[in-house]
Amino acid sequence: MNVKFLFSQKINDMEVNDIITKYESIFRDVLDNEDIKLKYETTAADIEEWDSLSHIQLVVAVEKYFKVKFTTAEIREFNNVGEMATATLKKMNQ
């Protein structure tokens, strides 16, 4: 077992979780719902206010906050909050 890999994977998981925590504030602000709790697996189907228009607003808010830019193709690939957070982390580390 590669301990170095496991250690770096754990750090990456913590960073993704940190991003998801920051996403909560963004989602609460954009969707005007202080009760939103995000997990890696959270999708638009889990949050009533998250529709196609608010999805664009969320992506723009995330891009501004983290100073990253997603392509249209990348945005279409997001299946949940965790995948978006992972993509944000990758962009931040480029």
Backbone torsions as a table, in degrees:
resi	resn	phi	psi	omega
1	MET	NA	134.1	-177.7
2	ASN	-87.8	101.0	-176.9
3	VAL	-64.4	-39.1	179.6
4	LYS	-59.9	-43.1	177.9
5	PHE	-61.6	-46.8	-179.3
6	LEU	-61.4	-40.5	179.3
7	PHE	-63.9	-46.3	-178.8
8	SER	-68.1	-33.9	177.6
9	GLN	-64.5	-41.2	179.3
10	LYS	-62.6	-42.7	178.4
11	ILE	-62.8	-43.6	179.0
12	ASN	-61.9	-40.9	177.5
13	ASP	-60.8	-42.4	179.6
14	MET	-63.7	-39.2	179.7
15	GLU	-66.7	-42.1	177.8
16	VAL	-62.3	-42.6	178.7
17	ASN	-64.1	-36.2	176.2
18	ASP	-63.5	-40.7	178.4
19	ILE	-64.8	-42.6	179.0
20	ILE	-60.9	-38.4	176.7
21	THR	-61.8	-41.7	177.6
22	LYS	-68.8	-35.0	176.0
23	TYR	-57.7	-36.4	-179.0
24	GLU	-54.4	-44.6	179.1
25	SER	-63.7	-41.5	179.6
26	ILE	-64.4	-48.5	-179.4
27	PHE	-61.8	-42.7	179.8
28	ARG	-61.6	-40.6	-179.4
29	ASP	-69.9	-51.9	-176.8
30	VAL	-65.0	-41.7	-176.1
31	LEU	-91.6	-2.2	178.3
32	ASP	52.5	51.4	-179.8
33	ASN	-144.5	104.4	-177.6
34	GLU	-72.7	-9.1	-177.7
35	ASP	-89.8	-1.5	-176.9
36	ILE	-65.9	129.2	173.6
37	LYS	-124.3	123.5	-177.5
38	LEU	-103.6	145.1	171.1
39	LYS	-128.2	169.0	178.4
40	TYR	-52.9	-41.3	-172.5
41	GLU	-84.0	-3.0	-176.3
42	THR	-61.4	133.8	177.3
43	THR	-124.5	173.4	178.0
44	ALA	-59.5	-31.3	179.9
45	ALA	-65.0	-20.4	-178.2
46	ASP	-85.5	-14.8	-174.9
47	ILE	-126.3	114.3	-174.2
48	GLU	-54.3	-41.0	-175.1
49	GLU	-76.8	-9.9	-174.6
50	TRP	-87.5	93.5	177.6
51	ASP	-114.2	-171.3	-175.2
52	SER	-64.5	-38.0	178.5
53	LEU	-69.2	-46.8	-179.7
54	SER	-67.6	-25.5	176.7
55	HIS	-60.7	-44.1	177.9
56	ILE	-63.1	-43.3	179.2
57	GLN	-62.7	-38.9	178.4
58	LEU	-64.9	-45.5	-179.7
59	VAL	-61.4	-45.1	179.4
60	VAL	-61.7	-43.1	179.6
61	ALA	-63.8	-41.4	178.1
62	VAL	-64.2	-45.1	179.9
63	GLU	-59.8	-42.6	179.6
64	LYS	-66.2	-46.8	-176.6
65	TYR	-62.3	-46.3	-175.5
66	PHE	-93.1	-2.2	179.8
67	LYS	56.1	50.6	176.6
68	VAL	-128.3	167.9	177.7
69	LYS	-137.7	125.3	178.1
70	PHE	-98.4	144.9	172.9
71	THR	-80.8	163.0	177.3
72	THR	-59.5	-40.6	179.3
73	ALA	-62.4	-41.5	178.5
74	GLU	-62.8	-44.1	-178.3
75	ILE	-61.7	-40.1	179.6
76	ARG	-65.4	-25.0	-178.1
77	GLU	-80.8	-16.1	-178.5
78	PHE	-67.1	119.3	176.9
79	ASN	-101.1	-17.1	-178.7
80	ASN	-161.4	175.1	-178.9
81	VAL	-61.0	-39.0	-178.8
82	GLY	-62.2	-40.3	178.5
83	GLU	-67.0	-37.0	176.5
84	MET	-66.4	-40.8	178.6
85	ALA	-66.1	-40.5	177.7
86	THR	-63.1	-43.1	177.8
87	ALA	-63.8	-37.9	176.9
88	THR	-62.2	-45.8	179.9
89	LEU	-60.8	-43.8	179.2
90	LYS	-61.8	-43.0	179.4
91	LYS	-64.1	-39.0	-179.2
92	MET	-67.5	-28.7	-177.1
93	ASN	-92.9	4.6	179.7
94	GLN	-80.5	NA	NA
